[in-house]
Each structure stands twice: as structure tokens, then as C-alpha cells.
Amino acid sequence: MPVPRRFDRRPPERDTTRINERIRVPKVRLIGAEGEQLGIVDINEALKRAQDADLDLVEVAPGSKPPVTRLLDYSKYKYEQEQKQKQARKHQQQVNIREIKLRPKIAQHDYETKKGHVERFLRHQDKVKITIMFRGREQAHPERGRALLQKLYEDLDGLAVIESQPLQEGRNMSMLLAPGKEAVKVDDEAKPSDEETPAAAEKPAAEEAPAAEEAPAAEEPPAEETAAAAEEPPAEETPAADETPAAEDETSGDDAAAA
């Protein structure tokens, strides 16, 4: 179990590469900065040449007799080595091993479900370990387990190759399957379709943008109609002004008759 960083009291790992004064042998085989062979020289002379060239004396093959050293810039050399290791790790493909367990008397529906899981794992470039579990008297008929494993392999139809033949260990029988050529083809065909999905989703948004911009322009009335409507007085206001004097004349006539 790894120790948490805050509780780790161990000293940090030290670089084991010996350079300059850390090389404690009397003679070394020296290689120049350009890769030329300079032969076996005394350690003091090798250190002097490194100082004159403003480089480091680095031990590149400590197991040789005498050890092989080279003149180079150690900081740059160390950086290049780290980049090479990083690139090597990037290209490494991590393989996972999945396990599917079956029973010799498995029902057809359960068998189809398990087979679907196996196909999905193989398409993801994972290896699959198929395990048949025997109980009681079932152990007396291992041929049923082998027949079930063979049937599953045939039903996969080229998605898998048998990496490990069926092997019985105690109450279990297992077989290891690896992705076949068909699984690799399916995985390669799935990658372009995933890349095309965003482009197809962007097209409707681009087409709807002009329609949204045109909607307000269609609802606005013409500028000439708006100006004409502002200049014309309301039609009902003129008769209302004429009716007021008539009402006053009728009132004055009634008063005169009463007098």
C-alpha cells in the first residue's frame, strides 16, 4: 500500500547517474561531445577536458571496464531522456482483462446478455476471461463447459481470438479471449462517426439564425403609415365638439319658456 505524501518521511530518490567529481575511478573510456572516441584517459584529464569545453563528464556505461564516460550538457541530456520516456509511455496501449462468469446450465436469455457484454468489451480492445463455474455433480461433466465456451467463441463471429485454451482449475474452467480483426475494424469505423456528430449538430443552429433576425423586420409597420396615423385626428372627436352647444341651446330654451 503506498504511503501518503504527507506521512512519507523517506528521503527523496537521488539521481544515481555519476557525473564529474562523483566518478571515483582512476581511468575512464572517454567519448567526445560529437561522439568521437578519445580512448582511455586518466580521470583528471577527462575532468579537465570537460571544464575546458564547459560541459559535464557523464558516466554512460558504469558496468564496463573501464567505465565509459561522455562529454555533454547533463541538464539537456536529462531533459531529452525524460521526453523520450514520456513519449514511450504515451504510445503504450493499456490492456484490461475483463471477466465474465457463466454456469453450465445457463438460460438462453442470460447467455445472450453475457454474450453482449463480451462483444462490448472486445470492441473496446479489452481481453475477456470467460469462466465456467461448476457445482456439485456438474464437475463430473467438464465437456459441457468446453462445449459452452466453444459455442460462445463461434457466436462471436470473428470478434475474438482464443489466446488461452479452456483450462479447468478446481471447480472453474476458464478461457481467455483477445480482440480479433473484426473488433479492430469496428473500433476504427466508430471513430470517424464520433467526429462528424458535432459538425452535423452545428448546421441547424446556423440555418435558424437568419430566420430569427428576419422576424422583427416583418412585424414592423411601414414608416409612411405611422406618420399618416400620427397626423390624422380621431374621427369621433369632431362630432363630440358640435354636440355640446346644441345641448346648451336646449337648456336655455326651457328656461325661457318657464319664465
MIDOSE-1310 file (N, C-alpha, C; in nm, 2 decimals, decimal comma, always signed):
residues 259
mpvp	+0,09/-0,12/+0,00/+0,00/+0,00/+0,00/+0,09/+0,12/+0,00; +0,07/+0,22/-0,09/+0,15/+0,34/-0,10/+0,13/+0,43/+0,02; +0,24/+0,49/+0,07/+0,24/+0,58/+0,18/+0,19/+0,71/+0,14; +0,09/+0,78/+0,21/+0,06/+0,92/+0,17/+0,17/+1,01/+0,17
rrfd	+0,17/+1,11/+0,09/+0,29/+1,20/+0,07/+0,32/+1,27/+0,20; +0,21/+1,32/+0,28/+0,23/+1,40/+0,40/+0,29/+1,31/+0,51; +0,27/+1,18/+0,51/+0,33/+1,09/+0,61/+0,46/+1,02/+0,56; +0,50/+1,05/+0,44/+0,62/+0,98/+0,39/+0,74/+1,06/+0,44
rrpp	+0,82/+0,99/+0,52/+0,94/+1,05/+0,58/+1,07/+1,00/+0,51; +1,05/+0,93/+0,40/+1,17/+0,88/+0,34/+1,24/+0,99/+0,26; +1,37/+0,99/+0,25/+1,44/+1,09/+0,17/+1,40/+1,08/+0,02; +1,40/+1,19/-0,06/+1,37/+1,18/-0,20/+1,47/+1,09/-0,27
erdt	+1,43/+1,03/-0,38/+1,52/+0,95/-0,46/+1,63/+1,03/-0,52; +1,75/+0,98/-0,51/+1,86/+1,05/-0,56/+1,90/+1,00/-0,70; +1,94/+1,09/-0,79/+1,98/+1,05/-0,92/+2,11/+0,97/-0,91; +2,10/+0,85/-0,96/+2,21/+0,75/-0,95/+2,32/+0,77/-1,06
trin	+2,29/+0,86/-1,15/+2,39/+0,88/-1,26/+2,51/+0,96/-1,20; +2,63/+0,90/-1,22/+2,75/+0,97/-1,17/+2,81/+1,06/-1,27; +2,83/+1,19/-1,23/+2,89/+1,29/-1,32/+3,00/+1,36/-1,25; +3,09/+1,41/-1,33/+3,21/+1,49/-1,28/+3,28/+1,43/-1,16
erir	+3,28/+1,50/-1,04/+3,36/+1,45/-0,93/+3,30/+1,33/-0,86; +3,18/+1,29/-0,90/+3,12/+1,17/-0,84/+3,18/+1,04/-0,90; +3,25/+1,06/-1,01/+3,31/+0,94/-1,08/+3,45/+0,91/-1,00; +3,45/+0,80/-0,94/+3,57/+0,77/-0,85/+3,65/+0,66/-0,90
vpkv	+3,69/+0,66/-1,03/+3,78/+0,55/-1,08/+3,90/+0,62/-1,14; +4,01/+0,55/-1,14/+4,13/+0,62/-1,19/+4,13/+0,65/-1,34; +4,08/+0,56/-1,42/+4,08/+0,57/-1,57/+3,94/+0,55/-1,63; +3,91/+0,62/-1,73/+3,78/+0,60/-1,80/+3,80/+0,60/-1,95
rlig	+3,70/+0,54/-2,02/+3,70/+0,55/-2,17/+3,62/+0,67/-2,21; +3,68/+0,76/-2,27/+3,62/+0,89/-2,30/+3,56/+0,90/-2,44; +3,44/+0,96/-2,45/+3,37/+0,99/-2,58/+3,35/+1,14/-2,58; +3,39/+1,20/-2,70/+3,38/+1,34/-2,71/+3,23/+1,39/-2,73
aege	+3,22/+1,52/-2,73/+3,09/+1,58/-2,74/+3,02/+1,55/-2,88; +3,10/+1,53/-2,98/+3,04/+1,49/-3,11/+3,04/+1,34/-3,14; +3,07/+1,26/-3,03/+3,06/+1,12/-3,05/+3,19/+1,05/-3,09; +3,30/+1,13/-3,10/+3,43/+1,07/-3,14/+3,49/+1,00/-3,02
qlgi	+3,56/+0,89/-3,05/+3,63/+0,81/-2,95/+3,76/+0,87/-2,91; +3,78/+0,90/-2,78/+3,91/+0,97/-2,74/+3,99/+0,87/-2,66; +3,95/+0,74/-2,65/+4,03/+0,64/-2,59/+4,03/+0,64/-2,44; +4,11/+0,56/-2,38/+4,12/+0,55/-2,23/+4,21/+0,66/-2,18
vdin	+4,16/+0,74/-2,09/+4,24/+0,86/-2,04/+4,22/+0,86/-1,88; +4,31/+0,93/-1,82/+4,31/+0,95/-1,67/+4,19/+1,03/-1,64; +4,13/+1,01/-1,52/+4,01/+1,08/-1,48/+4,03/+1,23/-1,46; +4,15/+1,26/-1,42/+4,18/+1,41/-1,40/+4,18/+1,48/-1,54
ealk	+4,24/+1,41/-1,64/+4,24/+1,47/-1,77/+4,10/+1,48/-1,83; +4,02/+1,38/-1,81/+3,88/+1,38/-1,86/+3,81/+1,50/-1,79; +3,83/+1,52/-1,66/+3,76/+1,63/-1,60/+3,81/+1,76/-1,65; +3,94/+1,77/-1,68/+3,99/+1,90/-1,74/+3,93/+1,93/-1,87
raqd	+3,92/+1,82/-1,96/+3,86/+1,84/-2,09/+3,72/+1,89/-2,08; +3,64/+1,83/-1,98/+3,50/+1,87/-1,96/+3,49/+2,02/-1,92; +3,58/+2,06/-1,83/+3,58/+2,20/-1,78/+3,62/+2,29/-1,90; +3,72/+2,26/-1,98/+3,76/+2,34/-2,09/+3,64/+2,36/-2,19
adld	+3,57/+2,25/-2,21/+3,46/+2,26/-2,31/+3,33/+2,31/-2,25; +3,33/+2,35/-2,12/+3,21/+2,39/-2,05/+3,10/+2,29/-2,05; +3,14/+2,16/-2,04/+3,04/+2,05/-2,04/+3,06/+1,97/-1,91; +2,97/+1,86/-1,90/+2,98/+1,77/-1,79/+3,04/+1,64/-1,83
lvev	+3,11/+1,57/-1,74/+3,16/+1,44/-1,77/+3,06/+1,34/-1,71; +2,99/+1,27/-1,80/+2,88/+1,18/-1,75/+2,92/+1,04/-1,78; +2,89/+0,95/-1,68/+2,92/+0,81/-1,69/+2,80/+0,75/-1,75; +2,81/+0,70/-1,88/+2,70/+0,64/-1,95/+2,70/+0,49/-1,95
apgs	+2,81/+0,42/-1,91/+2,81/+0,28/-1,90/+2,90/+0,24/-1,79; +2,84/+0,24/-1,66/+2,92/+0,21/-1,54/+2,97/+0,07/-1,53; +2,90/-0,03/-1,60/+2,93/-0,17/-1,59/+3,06/-0,20/-1,67; +3,10/-0,12/-1,77/+3,22/-0,15/-1,85/+3,35/-0,13/-1,77
kppv	+3,45/-0,20/-1,82/+3,59/-0,18/-1,75/+3,69/-0,14/-1,86; +3,74/-0,02/-1,85/+3,69/+0,09/-1,76/+3,56/+0,15/-1,79; +3,49/+0,22/-1,70/+3,36/+0,28/-1,73/+3,37/+0,38/-1,85; +3,26/+0,38/-1,92/+3,25/+0,47/-2,04/+3,19/+0,60/-2,00
trll	+3,26/+0,71/-2,03/+3,21/+0,85/-2,00/+3,19/+0,93/-2,13; +3,12/+1,03/-2,12/+3,10/+1,12/-2,24/+3,09/+1,26/-2,19; +3,14/+1,35/-2,28/+3,13/+1,49/-2,26/+2,99/+1,55/-2,32; +2,91/+1,60/-2,23/+2,78/+1,65/-2,27/+2,72/+1,74/-2,17
dysk	+2,62/+1,82/-2,21/+2,54/+1,90/-2,11/+2,44/+1,81/-2,04; +2,47/+1,79/-1,91/+2,39/+1,69/-1,84/+2,24/+1,73/-1,83; +2,22/+1,86/-1,80/+2,08/+1,91/-1,79/+2,00/+1,88/-1,92; +2,06/+1,91/-2,03/+1,99/+1,89/-2,16/+1,97/+1,74/-2,18
ykye	+2,08/+1,66/-2,15/+2,07/+1,52/-2,17/+1,96/+1,46/-2,08; +1,95/+1,50/-1,96/+1,84/+1,45/-1,87/+1,70/+1,49/-1,92; +1,69/+1,61/-1,97/+1,56/+1,65/-2,02/+1,52/+1,57/-2,14; +1,61/+1,54/-2,23/+1,58/+1,46/-2,35/+1,54/+1,32/-2,31
qeqk	+1,61/+1,26/-2,21/+1,57/+1,13/-2,17/+1,43/+1,13/-2,11; +1,40/+1,23/-2,03/+1,26/+1,23/-1,98/+1,16/+1,24/-2,09; +1,19/+1,32/-2,19/+1,09/+1,34/-2,30/+1,08/+1,20/-2,38; +1,18/+1,13/-2,40/+1,18/+1,00/-2,46/+1,09/+0,90/-2,38
qkqa	+1,11/+0,90/-2,25/+1,03/+0,81/-2,17/+0,88/+0,85/-2,17; +0,85/+0,98/-2,17/+0,72/+1,02/-2,18/+0,65/+0,98/-2,31; +0,72/+1,00/-2,42/+0,67/+0,96/-2,55/+0,65/+0,80/-2,55; +0,74/+0,73/-2,49/+0,72/+0,58/-2,49/+0,60/+0,54/-2,41
rkhq	+0,57/+0,61/-2,30/+0,46/+0,58/-2,22/+0,33/+0,62/-2,29; +0,33/+0,73/-2,37/+0,22/+0,77/-2,44/+0,17/+0,67/-2,55; +0,27/+0,60/-2,61/+0,24/+0,51/-2,72/+0,21/+0,37/-2,66; +0,22/+0,35/-2,54/+0,19/+0,22/-2,48/+0,04/+0,20/-2,47
qqvn	-0,01/+0,09/-2,51/-0,15/+0,06/-2,50/-0,18/-0,02/-2,38; -0,27/+0,03/-2,29/-0,30/-0,04/-2,17/-0,41/-0,14/-2,20; -0,39/-0,26/-2,16/-0,48/-0,37/-2,19/-0,55/-0,41/-2,06; -0,68/-0,41/-2,06/-0,75/-0,45/-1,94/-0,81/-0,59/-1,96
irei	-0,82/-0,67/-1,86/-0,87/-0,81/-1,87/-1,00/-0,81/-1,79; -1,11/-0,83/-1,86/-1,24/-0,84/-1,80/-1,28/-0,98/-1,78; -1,37/-1,01/-1,69/-1,41/-1,15/-1,66/-1,56/-1,16/-1,66; -1,61/-1,26/-1,73/-1,75/-1,30/-1,74/-1,76/-1,44/-1,69
klrp	-1,86/-1,46/-1,59/-1,88/-1,59/-1,53/-2,01/-1,65/-1,58; -2,01/-1,77/-1,62/-2,12/-1,85/-1,67/-2,14/-1,97/-1,59; -2,26/-2,03/-1,60/-2,29/-2,16/-1,55/-2,32/-2,26/-1,66; -2,29/-2,39/-1,64/-2,31/-2,48/-1,75/-2,46/-2,49/-1,80
kiaq	-2,55/-2,47/-1,70/-2,69/-2,47/-1,74/-2,75/-2,33/-1,75; -2,68/-2,24/-1,81/-2,73/-2,10/-1,82/-2,85/-2,10/-1,92; -2,94/-2,01/-1,89/-3,06/-1,99/-1,97/-3,02/-1,92/-2,10; -3,11/-1,93/-2,20/-3,07/-1,87/-2,33/-3,07/-1,71/-2,32
hdye	-3,17/-1,66/-2,25/-3,17/-1,51/-2,23/-3,05/-1,46/-2,16; -3,01/-1,53/-2,05/-2,89/-1,49/-1,98/-2,77/-1,51/-2,06; -2,76/-1,61/-2,14/-2,65/-1,63/-2,23/-2,64/-1,52/-2,33; -2,75/-1,47/-2,39/-2,74/-1,36/-2,49/-2,69/-1,23/-2,42
tkkg	-2,74/-1,21/-2,29/-2,69/-1,09/-2,22/-2,54/-1,10/-2,19; -2,49/-1,21/-2,15/-2,35/-1,22/-2,12/-2,27/-1,21/-2,25; -2,32/-1,26/-2,36/-2,25/-1,25/-2,49/-2,25/-1,11/-2,53; -2,35/-1,03/-2,51/-2,35/-0,89/-2,54/-2,24/-0,81/-2,46
hver	-2,22/-0,85/-2,33/-2,11/-0,79/-2,26/-1,98/-0,82/-2,31; -1,96/-0,95/-2,35/-1,83/-0,99/-2,41/-1,80/-0,91/-2,54; -1,90/-0,89/-2,63/-1,88/-0,82/-2,75/-1,85/-0,67/-2,72; -1,91/-0,61/-2,62/-1,88/-0,47/-2,59/-1,74/-0,46/-2,54
flrh	-1,69/-0,55/-2,46/-1,55/-0,55/-2,40/-1,45/-0,56/-2,52; -1,48/-0,66/-2,61/-1,39/-0,68/-2,72/-1,38/-0,56/-2,81; -1,49/-0,49/-2,84/-1,49/-0,37/-2,92/-1,41/-0,26/-2,86; -1,40/-0,26/-2,73/-1,32/-0,16/-2,66/-1,17/-0,20/-2,64
qdkv	-1,14/-0,31/-2,71/-1,00/-0,36/-2,72/-0,95/-0,41/-2,58; -1,05/-0,47/-2,51/-1,01/-0,54/-2,38/-1,01/-0,69/-2,40; -0,93/-0,75/-2,32/-0,93/-0,90/-2,32/-1,04/-0,95/-2,23; -1,09/-1,06/-2,25/-1,21/-1,11/-2,17/-1,17/-1,26/-2,13
kiti	-1,19/-1,28/-2,00/-1,17/-1,41/-1,94/-1,30/-1,47/-1,91; -1,34/-1,58/-1,98/-1,47/-1,65/-1,96/-1,45/-1,76/-1,86; -1,52/-1,76/-1,76/-1,51/-1,86/-1,65/-1,64/-1,94/-1,64; -1,63/-2,07/-1,64/-1,75/-2,16/-1,62/-1,74/-2,21/-1,48
mfrg	-1,84/-2,19/-1,40/-1,84/-2,23/-1,26/-1,93/-2,36/-1,25; -1,87/-2,47/-1,19/-1,93/-2,59/-1,18/-1,97/-2,61/-1,03; -2,09/-2,68/-1,01/-2,13/-2,71/-0,87/-2,17/-2,85/-0,86; -2,13/-2,91/-0,75/-2,17/-3,05/-0,72/-2,14/-3,15/-0,83
reqa	-2,24/-3,22/-0,88/-2,22/-3,32/-0,98/-2,19/-3,26/-1,12; -2,20/-3,13/-1,13/-2,16/-3,07/-1,26/-2,02/-3,09/-1,29; -1,94/-3,11/-1,18/-1,79/-3,13/-1,20/-1,76/-3,26/-1,28; -1,85/-3,35/-1,28/-1,83/-3,48/-1,35/-1,85/-3,46/-1,50
hper	-1,89/-3,35/-1,55/-1,92/-3,33/-1,69/-1,85/-3,20/-1,74; -1,71/-3,20/-1,74/-1,64/-3,08/-1,79/-1,66/-3,06/-1,94; -1,70/-3,16/-2,01/-1,72/-3,14/-2,15/-1,83/-3,04/-2,18; -1,93/-3,03/-2,09/-2,04/-2,93/-2,11/-1,98/-2,79/-2,10
gral	-1,89/-2,77/-2,01/-1,83/-2,64/-2,00/-1,74/-2,61/-2,13; -1,67/-2,71/-2,18/-1,59/-2,68/-2,30/-1,69/-2,65/-2,42; -1,80/-2,73/-2,43/-1,89/-2,70/-2,54/-1,95/-2,56/-2,53; -1,98/-2,52/-2,41/-2,04/-2,38/-2,39/-1,94/-2,28/-2,43
lqkl	-1,81/-2,29/-2,40/-1,70/-2,20/-2,43/-1,68/-2,20/-2,58; -1,68/-2,31/-2,65/-1,67/-2,32/-2,79/-1,79/-2,26/-2,86; -1,91/-2,27/-2,81/-2,03/-2,21/-2,87/-2,02/-2,06/-2,86; -1,97/-2,01/-2,75/-1,96/-1,87/-2,73/-1,86/-1,81/-2,83
yedl	-1,75/-1,88/-2,84/-1,64/-1,83/-2,94/-1,70/-1,83/-3,08; -1,77/-1,93/-3,12/-1,83/-1,93/-3,25/-1,93/-1,82/-3,27; -2,01/-1,80/-3,17/-2,12/-1,69/-3,18/-2,06/-1,55/-3,19; -1,94/-1,53/-3,15/-1,88/-1,40/-3,15/-1,84/-1,36/-3,30
dgla	-1,83/-1,46/-3,39/-1,82/-1,44/-3,53/-1,70/-1,35/-3,57; -1,58/-1,39/-3,53/-1,46/-1,32/-3,56/-1,42/-1,20/-3,48; -1,50/-1,17/-3,38/-1,47/-1,06/-3,29/-1,35/-1,09/-3,20; -1,33/-1,22/-3,17/-1,23/-1,26/-3,08/-1,14/-1,37/-3,13
vies	-1,02/-1,38/-3,07/-0,93/-1,50/-3,10/-0,90/-1,56/-2,96; -0,88/-1,69/-2,96/-0,86/-1,76/-2,84/-0,71/-1,74/-2,80; -0,68/-1,67/-2,69/-0,55/-1,66/-2,65/-0,50/-1,77/-2,55; -0,60/-1,82/-2,48/-0,57/-1,93/-2,39/-0,68/-2,03/-2,40
qplq	-0,65/-2,15/-2,43/-0,75/-2,26/-2,44/-0,81/-2,29/-2,31; -0,94/-2,35/-2,31/-1,01/-2,38/-2,19/-0,92/-2,46/-2,10; -0,91/-2,42/-1,97/-0,83/-2,49/-1,87/-0,91/-2,50/-1,74; -0,92/-2,62/-1,69/-1,00/-2,64/-1,57/-0,91/-2,63/-1,44
egrn	-0,95/-2,55/-1,35/-0,88/-2,53/-1,22/-0,98/-2,55/-1,11; -0,98/-2,66/-1,05/-1,07/-2,69/-0,94/-1,21/-2,69/-0,99; -1,30/-2,61/-0,94/-1,44/-2,61/-0,98/-1,47/-2,51/-1,10; -1,37/-2,44/-1,14/-1,38/-2,35/-1,25/-1,31/-2,39/-1,38
msml	-1,36/-2,35/-1,49/-1,29/-2,37/-1,62/-1,29/-2,23/-1,69; -1,17/-2,19/-1,73/-1,16/-2,06/-1,79/-1,10/-2,06/-1,92; -1,13/-1,96/-2,00/-1,07/-1,94/-2,14/-1,05/-1,79/-2,16; -0,94/-1,75/-2,22/-0,90/-1,61/-2,24/-0,92/-1,58/-2,38
lapg	-1,00/-1,47/-2,41/-1,02/-1,42/-2,54/-0,96/-1,28/-2,56; -0,90/-1,26/-2,68/-0,84/-1,13/-2,71/-0,91/-1,08/-2,83; -0,91/-0,94/-2,85/-0,98/-0,88/-2,97/-0,93/-0,93/-3,10; -1,02/-0,97/-3,19/-0,98/-1,01/-3,32/-0,98/-0,90/-3,42
keav	-0,96/-0,93/-3,55/-0,95/-0,83/-3,66/-1,08/-0,76/-3,67; -1,19/-0,83/-3,66/-1,32/-0,77/-3,67/-1,35/-0,66/-3,57; -1,30/-0,69/-3,44/-1,32/-0,59/-3,33/-1,24/-0,47/-3,36; -1,12/-0,48/-3,42/-1,03/-0,37/-3,46/-1,10/-0,28/-3,57
kvdd	-1,16/-0,35/-3,67/-1,23/-0,28/-3,77/-1,35/-0,20/-3,72; -1,43/-0,26/-3,63/-1,54/-0,19/-3,57/-1,50/-0,07/-3,49; -1,39/-0,08/-3,42/-1,34/+0,03/-3,34/-1,29/+0,15/-3,43; -1,22/+0,11/-3,54/-1,18/+0,22/-3,64/-1,29/+0,28/-3,71
eakp	-1,40/+0,21/-3,74/-1,51/+0,27/-3,81/-1,59/+0,36/-3,71; -1,59/+0,33/-3,58/-1,66/+0,41/-3,49/-1,60/+0,55/-3,46; -1,47/+0,56/-3,48/-1,40/+0,69/-3,45/-1,45/+0,80/-3,55; -1,45/+0,79/-3,68/-1,49/+0,90/-3,77/-1,64/+0,94/-3,74
sdee	-1,73/+0,85/-3,71/-1,86/+0,89/-3,68/-1,88/+0,98/-3,56; -1,79/+0,95/-3,46/-1,79/+1,04/-3,34/-1,75/+1,18/-3,37; -1,65/+1,19/-3,47/-1,60/+1,32/-3,50/-1,70/+1,40/-3,58; -1,79/+1,33/-3,66/-1,88/+1,40/-3,75/-2,00/+1,45/-3,68
tpaa	-2,03/+1,40/-3,56/-2,15/+1,43/-3,49/-2,16/+1,58/-3,45; -2,05/+1,64/-3,40/-2,06/+1,79/-3,37/-2,09/+1,87/-3,49; -2,03/+1,84/-3,60/-2,05/+1,92/-3,73/-2,19/+1,91/-3,77; -2,26/+1,80/-3,76/-2,40/+1,79/-3,80/-2,49/+1,86/-3,71
aekp	-2,45/+1,87/-3,58/-2,53/+1,94/-3,48/-2,52/+2,09/-3,50; -2,41/+2,14/-3,56/-2,40/+2,28/-3,58/-2,48/+2,34/-3,69; -2,52/+2,26/-3,79/-2,58/+2,31/-3,91/-2,72/+2,37/-3,88; -2,81/+2,30/-3,80/-2,94/+2,36/-3,78/-2,93/+2,49/-3,71
aaee	-2,83/+2,51/-3,62/-2,82/+2,64/-3,55/-2,78/+2,75/-3,65; -2,69/+2,72/-3,74/-2,65/+2,82/-3,84/-2,77/+2,85/-3,93; -2,86/+2,76/-3,97/-2,97/+2,79/-4,05/-3,08/+2,87/-3,98; -3,10/+2,85/-3,85/-3,20/+2,92/-3,78/-3,17/+3,06/-3,75
apaa	-3,04/+3,10/-3,75/-3,00/+3,23/-3,72/-3,06/+3,34/-3,81; -3,06/+3,33/-3,94/-3,12/+3,43/-4,03/-3,27/+3,45/-4,00; -3,35/+3,33/-3,98/-3,49/+3,34/-3,96/-3,52/+3,42/-3,84; -3,44/+3,40/-3,73/-3,46/+3,48/-3,61/-3,44/+3,62/-3,63
eeap	-3,34/+3,66/-3,71/-3,32/+3,80/-3,73/-3,42/+3,87/-3,82; -3,49/+3,79/-3,91/-3,59/+3,85/-4,00/-3,72/+3,87/-3,94; -3,75/+3,80/-3,83/-3,88/+3,81/-3,76/-3,92/+3,95/-3,72; -3,84/+4,02/-3,65/-3,87/+4,16/-3,61/-3,90/+4,25/-3,73
aaee	-3,82/+4,24/-3,84/-3,84/+4,32/-3,95/-3,97/+4,30/-4,02; -4,03/+4,18/-4,01/-4,16/+4,15/-4,08/-4,27/+4,22/-4,00; -4,26/+4,23/-3,86/-4,37/+4,28/-3,78/-4,37/+4,43/-3,78; -4,27/+4,50/-3,81/-4,27/+4,65/-3,81/-4,35/+4,71/-3,92
ppae	-4,44/+4,80/-3,89/-4,53/+4,87/-4,00/-4,44/+4,96/-4,08; -4,49/+5,00/-4,20/-4,41/+5,09/-4,28/-4,40/+5,23/-4,22; -4,30/+5,30/-4,24/-4,28/+5,43/-4,18/-4,38/+5,53/-4,23; -4,43/+5,53/-4,36/-4,52/+5,62/-4,41/-4,66/+5,61/-4,34
etaa	-4,70/+5,49/-4,31/-4,83/+5,46/-4,24/-4,83/+5,52/-4,10; -4,71/+5,50/-4,04/-4,70/+5,55/-3,90/-4,71/+5,70/-3,90; -4,65/+5,77/-3,99/-4,65/+5,92/-3,99/-4,79/+5,97/-4,02; -4,87/+5,90/-4,12/-5,00/+5,94/-4,15/-5,10/+5,92/-4,04
aaee	-5,08/+5,82/-3,96/-5,16/+5,79/-3,85/-5,14/+5,90/-3,74; -5,02/+5,95/-3,73/-5,00/+6,05/-3,63/-5,06/+6,18/-3,66; -5,07/+6,22/-3,80/-5,12/+6,35/-3,84/-5,27/+6,35/-3,84; -5,34/+6,24/-3,87/-5,49/+6,24/-3,87/-5,55/+6,25/-3,74
ppae	-5,65/+6,34/-3,71/-5,72/+6,35/-3,58/-5,81/+6,23/-3,57; -5,85/+6,20/-3,45/-5,95/+6,09/-3,43/-6,08/+6,13/-3,50; -6,15/+6,03/-3,56/-6,28/+6,06/-3,63/-6,39/+6,09/-3,53; -6,39/+6,05/-3,41/-6,50/+6,07/-3,32/-6,49/+6,20/-3,25
etpa	-6,38/+6,27/-3,25/-6,37/+6,39/-3,17/-6,45/+6,51/-3,23; -6,46/+6,52/-3,37/-6,53/+6,63/-3,43/-6,68/+6,64/-3,40; -6,76/+6,53/-3,41/-6,90/+6,53/-3,37/-6,92/+6,57/-3,22; -6,83/+6,52/-3,14/-6,84/+6,55/-2,99/-6,83/+6,69/-2,97
adet	-6,75/+6,77/-3,04/-6,74/+6,91/-3,02/-6,86/+6,98/-3,06; -6,93/+6,94/-3,17/-7,06/+7,00/-3,22/-7,17/+6,98/-3,13; -7,18/+6,87/-3,06/-7,30/+6,83/-2,98/-7,30/+6,91/-2,85; -7,20/+6,97/-2,80/-7,20/+7,04/-2,68/-7,28/+7,17/-2,69
paae	-7,27/+7,26/-2,79/-7,35/+7,38/-2,80/-7,50/+7,34/-2,81; -7,54/+7,24/-2,89/-7,68/+7,20/-2,90/-7,74/+7,17/-2,77; -7,67/+7,10/-2,68/-7,72/+7,07/-2,55/-7,74/+7,20/-2,47; -7,66/+7,30/-2,48/-7,67/+7,42/-2,41/-7,79/+7,50/-2,46
dets	-7,82/+7,51/-2,60/-7,93/+7,58/-2,65/-8,07/+7,52/-2,60; -8,08/+7,39/-2,59/-8,20/+7,33/-2,54/-8,22/+7,37/-2,40; -8,12/+7,38/-2,32/-8,14/+7,42/-2,18/-8,18/+7,56/-2,16; -8,13/+7,66/-2,24/-8,17/+7,80/-2,24/-8,31/+7,81/-2,29
gdda	-8,36/+7,74/-2,39/-8,50/+7,74/-2,44/-8,60/+7,70/-2,33; -8,57/+7,60/-2,25/-8,66/+7,56/-2,15/-8,67/+7,66/-2,04; -8,56/+7,73/-2,01/-8,56/+7,83/-1,90/-8,65/+7,95/-1,95; -8,64/+7,99/-2,07/-8,72/+8,10/-2,12/-8,87/+8,07/-2,12
aaa	-8,91/+7,94/-2,16/-9,05/+7,90/-2,15/-9,11/+7,91/-2,01; -9,02/+7,87/-1,92/-9,07/+7,87/-1,78/-9,09/+8,01/-1,73; -9,01/+8,10/-1,77/-9,03/+8,24/-1,73/-9,15/+8,30/-1,79
